[in-house]
C-alpha cells in the first residue's frame, strides 16, 4: 500500500514515514500544499495524510481541489486545530478522518487501516491515452493500433507520469520522486536506463510519439 504525507514539519514527516515503512507502507512526502496537490493528482495512493497549515496552499484548499478533480483517495487531516468548527470544516471539505496533533503513531496506523478498509473509497486507475498510444496502469499493457506489449512495473509508472503530463518538460528530480519515491536514494542513471527501455518499446510499437531529452532539465513526451 502507498501513502502520501503532505506535511511542512520535516522532522515529523521523517518520523512518521519511518514508522509507515516499518509497517510495510510505501511512502511519498511533500512539504507544501502545491507539491502535495500535484502528487495527489498525478498518482494513485491508498491514503493521504494531510496537514491543514501548509505553505503556498493550505490543506483545506488542497482537499477541496482534490475532491473537485474526483480524486477519491481517503484523506486523514492531521492538524493541531482541534475546535469543533475546525473538525466540521475539515470533514465537510471531504476528509475521511481527522487526527489531532500530537498523535501516537499507533493511532495513525489504526486510522489508515480503518479508512482503507472502507469500500468504494480508493481512486481507480483508468487507461491513459496520448496520440493513439494507450496504457493500462493496472496490468501494465501498452498498445498502439493492434500491437500490445507488457511493460515492467517501473516502465509503466514512468510512462504513466509522462502520459499524464504530455508536452510538458518534466524535471529529473520530479520524475525520480514520482517513480522511485521521494525518500529513495536511486541513482539518476537508472532513470536514463528506463527512458532508453521506453524508447525501444515505443519504436517497436511504431507509435507516433517520442521521449525528448531536455538537456540540463529532464524529459518530455511529445507527438512526432
PEWO-V91463 format. One record per backbone hydrogen bond with DSSP energy under -0.5 kcal/mol. CO is the residue of the C=O (numbers start at 1). NH is the residue of the N-H. E is the energy in kcal/mol with one decimal. If there is no record, write none. Layout:
co = {CO:CO}
nh = {NH:NH}
e = {E:E}
This chain:
co = {1:2:2:3:4:4:5:5:6:8:9:10:11:12:13:14:15:16:17:18:19:20:21:26:28:30:31:32:33:34:35:36:37:38:39:43:46:47:48:48:49:50:52:52:55:55:58:59:60:61:62:63:64:65:66:67:70:74:75:75:75:76:76:77:77:79:80:83:84:85:86:87:88:89:90:91:97:99:104:104:105:106:107:108:109:110:111:112:113:114:114:118:124:128:130:133:134:135:135:136:136:140:141:142:143:144:147:149:149:152:153:154:155:156:157:158:159:160:161:162:163:165:168:169:170:171:172:173:174:175:176:176:177:181:187:187:188:188:189:190:191:192:193:194:195:196:197:198:199:200:201:202:202:203:207:208:210:210:212:213:214:214:217:218:219:220:220:221:222}
nh = {26:46:47:28:6:49:7:30:51:10:13:14:15:16:17:18:19:20:21:22:23:25:24:3:5:7:55:36:37:38:39:40:41:42:43:45:74:4:50:76:6:78:54:59:33:57:62:63:64:65:66:67:68:69:71:70:72:48:77:96:97:50:78:79:99:101:82:87:88:89:90:91:92:93:95:94:77:79:107:108:109:110:111:112:113:114:115:116:117:117:118:121:126:135:133:130:143:128:137:140:141:151:136:149:134:147:144:142:151:156:157:158:159:160:161:162:163:164:165:165:166:168:170:171:219:175:176:177:178:179:180:181:181:184:190:191:191:192:193:194:195:196:197:198:199:200:201:202:203:204:205:206:207:206:209:224:212:222:220:215:217:218:172:214:170:212:222:167:210}
e = {-3.0:-3.0:-1.2:-2.2:-0.5:-3.0:-0.7:-2.2:-2.4:-1.2:-2.5:-2.3:-2.1:-2.7:-2.6:-2.1:-1.8:-2.7:-2.6:-2.2:-1.5:-2.8:-1.3:-3.0:-2.7:-2.5:-0.5:-2.2:-2.4:-2.0:-2.6:-2.7:-1.8:-1.3:-1.4:-0.5:-0.5:-2.1:-0.6:-3.1:-3.2:-2.5:-1.2:-2.9:-2.4:-2.2:-2.1:-2.7:-2.7:-2.2:-2.3:-2.2:-2.0:-1.6:-2.7:-1.4:-0.9:-2.3:-0.6:-2.6:-1.4:-2.8:-0.5:-0.6:-3.8:-2.4:-0.5:-2.1:-2.4:-2.7:-2.2:-2.3:-2.8:-1.5:-1.8:-1.1:-2.4:-2.1:-0.5:-2.0:-2.6:-1.9:-2.4:-2.4:-2.4:-2.0:-2.6:-2.1:-0.7:-0.7:-0.7:-1.0:-0.6:-2.9:-2.3:-2.2:-2.9:-2.8:-0.7:-1.5:-0.7:-3.1:-2.6:-3.0:-2.6:-2.2:-2.2:-3.3:-0.5:-2.6:-2.2:-2.5:-2.7:-2.4:-1.5:-1.7:-2.8:-1.7:-0.7:-0.7:-0.6:-1.1:-0.7:-0.6:-1.8:-2.1:-2.8:-2.0:-2.4:-2.6:-2.4:-0.6:-1.1:-1.4:-1.6:-0.6:-0.7:-1.4:-2.0:-2.1:-2.3:-2.0:-2.2:-2.4:-2.4:-1.8:-1.9:-2.8:-2.1:-2.3:-1.9:-0.8:-1.9:-0.6:-1.5:-2.4:-0.7:-2.4:-1.9:-0.8:-2.4:-1.7:-2.4:-2.9:-3.1:-3.2:-0.5:-3.3:-2.8}
